[in-house]
Structures are given as C-alpha cells and as structure tokens.
Amino acid sequence: MSHAESVLPVHQAAPERLPANHLVETLLPVRPALVDRGSAARIRPGMIEALLSGPDTRAAVLSRRQGLVQGSNLVLTGATELLAELKEAGLTPDLVVYLGAALPASDLPAGTELLLFVLHEQPEPGTAGIPADATWAGFREVAAGLTATSTALFVEASAIANWHAAHTHCPRCGTPTEVEAGGWVRRCPADNSEHYPRTDPAIIVTVVGPDGRLLLGGGGPVDARNYSTLAGFVEPGESLEEAVVREIQEEVGVRVAACQYLGSQSWPFPASLMLGFTAVTEDAQATPDGVEVTRARWFTREELQEAVLSGEITISSRLSIARSLIEHWYGGRIQDRAGA
C-alpha cells in the first residue's frame, strides 16, 4: 500500500487505538483469591500428616453435602484436636483434603493452613468436637449470609468432596483408586493411571434484543414466577461462543448475532463452572422449547424492576452470577421486593 493510499480522508478521524492488552470496561469485576491452594506444596509426601500435627492448622467439616456453620462463618476448628475427638467418637474421616493456605485478602490470619474432613455420619453439635452452637447446612441455604472467605472455602470443599464421591474407582479397569497429592489426585494401583478433579463448563447468558430489552426464561410449571438468564453445558469439541449460539437457539429459538464473555463463577453442585456472557440478537420473538425452558419473556429495565417489586416475578439471588449478569445489563442494583 502506498503512503497516499494509507492516509485517511480529511473528514474521517483516525480511530482511537487501544493497547493490545486493553480490557473493555464491561467485564465483571475480578475478586481477589482468598486461598492459596498450594498445588506445589500438596504433592509433598506426608504433607497431610505434617499439617495434622501442626498447632495452627484448621479444619472444615463436610458430611452428606452439608457443612458446619456458625452464624456467617463456616466452622474452622483446630485440626489436631478435632481429629482426635472424632476418632474417639468412632467417626474417623472418610477423607482428608488440603484446601490451601489463607491469603491476605481473606478474613483469616495469612498463611493459616486449612484442611477438609469429609465424614460419612453427621455428629450432633456439642459432640465429637463439634461446637454446640454449630448447625449442619447446605450451601444454598446459607450462602447469602456467609462471609466471602467462608463462601470460597464452602464452594472449594463441596467441589472436591463431590468429585471424590463420584470417582472412587478407575474408569479404565474398575480398580478402587488411592488418594494422593493432598486429596487432589486419585491413582489406580493396577495400571498406575492418575485421575484429576473435573469441572463441567456451562455458559450462562443475558440475551439483549434489537430494542435493548432483556430476555429471561425459566423451567418447570408454565405459571411459575421465577425468571433467570439462559444457560447450558458446553459440549465436547465446542467453543464457548458456539455453545452460546447453540443453547440460545435450542432453548428459545433466538439467533445470537454476537456475544462477549463477562466473567465466571464456580458452581460445584455438583461440578460446574458458570461462564457468563452477554449476547445480542436481531430477533424480537422467543419460543420456549417446552422442555428446558417453559416460559420466556422480554423486559425493559422499567418493566423488570416493576415486576420484581410487585412480586409478579422473582429473579436470581445475589449470590449467583445470573444476578450479576442481569444487573450488568440493568446498569445498577435491582431492588428486591420487601420481605423477599
């Protein structure tokens, strides 16, 4: 190209050039990590045993997909003392997993080593070293009231415990596997194959129509009031963007013209990673598939806020990325109905 060909006409302004690593301001904010999972430290032989003898190591407890909670915190007690009392009560943990060390952004002393005890039985509070004022609860029941550190630990503990529960045998030969690397690897003693925790990627999307309205949907009874963003699992060999296009087309018959990644959230119930997108479409009609989505509705910002305040509909809770995506489109915080 000649110099003359490369010069813009005098009436056309040169486009603003952004750095190659510029992140658009529409991305969801990144929250700081609260736990160093110690991928290098946990492979040391005898690491769990050493931590169990340490005076400052703390342990969380999970049983039947429930954790021990006190107020707004996941219960974290002295690991050495708790293990001794559990064993005395005949409740030796089925599994001990290294969760990591607390980072400065957490509400624990930096460097605090953290373990997870997975129990088959749930001891009554006040017995076997369990605090008397603790309660057993599932994550969904208490997530809205937990601190950020307790949320991160509950999610991590649930994810790794769920994986262990579903992967006790070698998928190649059926031999029971052995736990290694602080609970983050299972090895087959027959063929020496290693097996690692898995996470299933799923896309979750705010779909915006040509007039700026937001498309929300829901499953179950057609007259139910709950509405949320559309979502679906990524299939083998598929890119995230292809999954967005396919899932939205399948679920509501809407053709996505473009999409952009915004952020993610771990949702290990049992083992998902929610990858948040926003997408645009030129379609103004949505037709639910009647299976995964039984109702779909377009909202302006005013319509959505009014419907939530009146109780006509409910939307996802604030602990979910779905709510973050909806409020990202809305441009601010959506007020919930009083008492909801």
C-alpha positions in Angstrom: 0.0 0.0 0.0 1.4 3.4 -0.9 1.6 6.3 1.5 -1.2 8.1 -0.3 -3.5 5.1 0.0 -2.9 4.8 3.7 -3.9 8.4 4.5 -7.4 8.9 5.8 -9.6 11.4 4.1 -9.5 14.8 5.9 -13.2 14.4 7.1 -12.6 11.0 8.7 -11.0 10.9 12.1 -8.4 8.3 12.9 -9.9 5.6 15.2 -8.7 5.5 18.7 -6.0 2.8 19.2 -6.1 0.9 22.4 -3.3 -1.2 23.9 -3.3 -4.8 22.8 -4.0 -5.9 26.4 -6.8 -3.4 27.0 -9.8 -4.9 28.8 -13.2 -3.5 27.9 -14.9 -1.8 30.9 -17.9 -4.0 30.6 -16.2 -7.0 32.2 -17.5 -8.1 35.6 -15.0 -7.2 38.3 -12.5 -9.9 39.4 -12.5 -10.7 43.1 -9.2 -11.4 44.8 -8.3 -15.0 45.6 -8.7 -15.8 49.3 -6.9 -19.2 49.5 -3.6 -20.3 48.0 -4.4 -23.9 47.0 -0.7 -24.9 47.2 -0.5 -27.1 44.1 3.2 -27.5 44.6 3.1 -28.0 48.4 0.4 -30.6 48.3 2.4 -33.1 46.2 5.0 -33.5 49.0 4.8 -36.9 50.6 3.5 -36.8 54.2 2.1 -33.3 53.8 -1.3 -34.0 55.3 0.2 -35.9 58.3 2.6 -32.9 58.9 -0.3 -30.4 58.9 -2.4 -32.6 61.2 0.4 -32.3 63.8 0.7 -28.6 63.4 -0.8 -26.5 66.2 -2.3 -23.8 63.9 -3.9 -26.0 61.2 -7.7 -25.6 61.0 -10.2 -27.9 59.5 -13.7 -27.6 58.0 -16.1 -30.5 58.1 -18.5 -31.7 55.3 -21.0 -34.6 55.5 -23.7 -35.5 53.1 -23.1 -32.3 51.1 -23.7 -30.2 54.2 -21.1 -28.1 56.1 -20.9 -26.9 59.7 -21.9 -23.3 60.0 -21.9 -20.8 62.9 -23.6 -17.6 62.0 -22.0 -16.2 58.9 -19.0 -18.4 59.0 -18.0 -22.0 58.0 -16.8 -23.7 61.2 -13.0 -23.9 61.2 -11.6 -25.6 64.3 -8.2 -26.9 65.4 -7.5 -29.9 63.1 -5.4 -31.9 65.6 -7.9 -31.6 68.4 -10.9 -32.2 66.2 -9.5 -35.3 64.5 -8.7 -36.8 68.0 -12.2 -36.2 69.2 -13.8 -37.5 66.0 -11.7 -40.7 66.3 -12.6 -41.1 70.0 -16.3 -41.0 68.9 -15.7 -43.6 66.2 -16.0 -41.1 63.4 -12.7 -41.2 61.6 -13.0 -39.0 58.4 -13.5 -40.9 55.2 -11.3 -38.4 53.5 -8.9 -35.6 54.5 -8.2 -32.9 51.8 -5.8 -30.0 51.7 -7.8 -26.8 50.9 -4.8 -24.4 51.0 -3.4 -21.6 53.0 -5.3 -18.3 53.7 -4.2 -15.3 51.6 -4.0 -11.7 53.0 -7.3 -10.8 51.3 -9.2 -13.4 53.5 -10.5 -12.8 57.0 -8.2 -15.4 58.4 -4.6 -14.8 59.5 -2.4 -15.0 56.4 -0.8 -18.4 56.0 -3.3 -20.3 58.0 -3.3 -23.9 56.8 -6.7 -25.4 56.0 -7.9 -29.0 55.8 -11.2 -30.6 55.0 -12.6 -33.6 56.9 -15.3 -35.5 55.0 -17.5 -37.6 57.3 -20.0 -40.3 56.5 -22.1 -39.6 59.6 -23.1 -36.2 60.9 -22.3 -35.9 64.6 -24.7 -33.9 66.7 -23.4 -30.4 67.6 -21.9 -30.5 71.0 -20.4 -34.0 70.5 -17.2 -35.3 68.9 -15.5 -31.9 69.0 -18.3 -30.2 67.1 -19.2 -26.8 68.6 -22.6 -26.9 70.4 -23.8 -23.8 68.5 -22.9 -25.0 65.1 -25.5 -26.3 62.6 -25.4 -28.6 59.5 -26.5 -26.7 56.4 -26.3 -27.0 52.6 -24.5 -24.2 50.7 -27.7 -22.8 49.1 -29.4 -22.5 52.5 -26.7 -20.2 54.0 -24.8 -18.7 51.0 -26.5 -15.4 51.2 -25.3 -14.8 54.7 -21.8 -16.2 54.6 -18.6 -14.1 54.6 -16.5 -14.1 51.4 -13.9 -16.4 52.9 -16.5 -18.9 54.2 -18.2 -18.9 50.8 -14.9 -19.6 49.0 -14.0 -22.4 51.3 -17.5 -24.0 51.2 -17.5 -23.9 47.4 -14.0 -25.4 47.2 -14.7 -28.1 49.8 -18.0 -29.0 48.1 -16.4 -29.3 44.7 -13.6 -31.6 45.7 -15.8 -33.7 48.0 -18.3 -34.2 45.2 -15.6 -35.3 42.8 -14.2 -37.9 45.3 -17.7 -39.3 46.0 -18.3 -39.9 42.2 -14.8 -41.1 41.3 -13.9 -43.9 43.7 -12.9 -46.4 41.0 -10.6 -46.3 38.0 -12.6 -45.6 34.8 -10.2 -47.9 32.8 -10.3 -51.1 34.8 -12.6 -50.6 37.8 -10.0 -50.9 40.5 -10.6 -48.8 43.6 -8.3 -45.8 43.4 -6.0 -44.4 46.1 -6.0 -40.7 47.2 -2.8 -38.7 46.7 -1.5 -35.1 46.4 -3.4 -33.9 49.4 -6.7 -35.1 48.1 -6.3 -33.7 44.6 -5.3 -36.8 42.7 -6.6 -40.4 42.7 -4.2 -43.1 41.4 -5.1 -46.5 40.2 -2.8 -49.1 41.8 -3.4 -51.6 39.0 -2.5 -49.5 35.9 -0.8 -46.5 37.7 -3.1 -44.0 35.9 -3.8 -40.7 37.5 -7.2 -39.1 37.7 -7.8 -35.4 38.5 -10.9 -33.4 39.6 -13.1 -32.4 36.8 -15.2 -29.3 36.2 -18.0 -29.1 33.7 -18.1 -25.8 31.8 -21.5 -24.2 31.3 -22.4 -20.9 29.6 -24.9 -18.5 31.2 -26.2 -15.6 29.1 -28.1 -12.4 29.1 -29.7 -12.1 25.7 -30.5 -8.5 24.6 -32.9 -7.8 21.7 -32.7 -5.2 19.0 -34.7 -2.7 21.1 -32.5 -3.2 24.2 -34.9 -5.5 26.1 -33.6 -8.4 28.1 -34.8 -12.0 27.5 -35.2 -14.1 30.6 -36.7 -17.6 30.9 -37.5 -20.4 33.3 -38.3 -24.1 33.6 -40.9 -26.1 35.4 -44.6 -25.1 35.6 -45.6 -22.5 32.9 -47.2 -20.3 35.6 -44.1 -20.2 37.9 -42.8 -16.8 38.8 -39.1 -17.4 38.8 -37.1 -16.0 35.8 -33.4 -16.0 35.1 -30.7 -16.0 32.5 -30.5 -18.8 30.0 -27.8 -21.4 30.4 -26.5 -24.7 29.2 -23.5 -27.1 29.2 -20.6 -26.8 26.7 -20.4 -30.0 24.6 -17.2 -31.8 23.6 -15.4 -30.1 20.7 -17.4 -26.9 21.1 -16.1 -23.4 21.7 -17.8 -21.3 24.4 -19.2 -18.9 21.7 -20.6 -21.8 19.7 -22.3 -23.1 22.9 -23.9 -19.7 23.5 -25.3 -19.7 19.9 -26.5 -23.3 20.1 -28.1 -23.2 23.5 -30.0 -20.0 22.9 -31.2 -21.3 19.6 -32.3 -24.6 21.1 -33.9 -23.2 24.2 -35.8 -20.2 22.9 -35.4 -20.2 19.1 -33.4 -17.0 19.1 -30.4 -16.5 16.8 -27.4 -14.9 18.5 -25.6 -12.4 16.3 -22.7 -11.7 18.7 -21.6 -12.4 22.2 -19.0 -11.3 24.7 -17.5 -13.0 27.8 -18.0 -11.1 31.0 -16.9 -13.3 33.9 -17.3 -16.6 35.7 -18.4 -18.3 38.9 -17.7 -21.7 40.3 -20.9 -23.6 41.0 -19.8 -27.1 42.2 -23.3 -28.6 42.7 -22.2 -31.0 41.6 -19.3 -29.7 39.4 -20.0 -26.7 37.2 -18.1 -23.6 36.2 -20.5 -21.0 35.0 -19.1 -18.8 32.2 -21.0 -15.6 31.9 -21.8 -14.0 28.5 -23.9 -11.2 27.2 -25.3 -11.7 23.7 -27.2 -9.6 21.1 -29.9 -10.7 18.6 -32.0 -9.2 15.9 -34.9 -11.5 16.8 -37.8 -10.0 18.7 -39.7 -13.2 19.3 -38.7 -16.1 21.6 -40.3 -19.5 21.6 -39.5 -21.8 24.6 -38.6 -25.4 23.8 -41.1 -26.6 26.3 -38.5 -28.9 27.9 -35.7 -27.0 29.5 -37.4 -23.6 29.1 -41.2 -23.5 29.6 -41.6 -19.7 29.6 -39.6 -16.8 28.1 -40.2 -13.1 28.4 -38.7 -9.8 27.2 -38.2 -7.0 29.7 -37.3 -3.3 29.6 -35.4 -2.0 32.6 -38.5 -0.4 34.0 -40.7 -3.5 33.4 -38.2 -5.7 35.1 -37.9 -3.6 38.2 -41.6 -3.1 38.5 -42.3 -6.9 38.1 -39.8 -7.7 40.8 -41.1 -5.1 43.3 -44.7 -6.2 42.7 -43.9 -9.8 43.2 -45.1 -10.7 39.7 -41.8 -12.4 39.2 -38.7 -13.4 41.1 -35.1 -13.3 39.7 -31.9 -15.0 40.7 -30.4 -14.3 44.2 -27.4 -12.0 44.6 -25.1 -14.9 45.3 -25.3 -16.1 41.7 -23.6 -14.9 38.6 -27.0 -14.8 36.9 -27.9 -11.8 39.1 -24.6 -10.2 38.3 -25.3 -10.6 34.6 -28.8 -9.2 34.9 -27.7 -6.2 36.9 -24.8 -5.6 34.5 -27.5 -5.2 31.7 -29.7 -3.2 34.1 -26.8 -0.8 34.8 -27.1 -0.9 38.6 -28.7 -2.7 41.6 -32.2 -4.1 41.1 -34.3 -3.6 44.2 -35.9 -6.7 45.7 -39.4 -6.9 47.0 -39.6 -6.1 50.7 -39.5 -9.4 52.7 -38.4 -11.5 49.7 
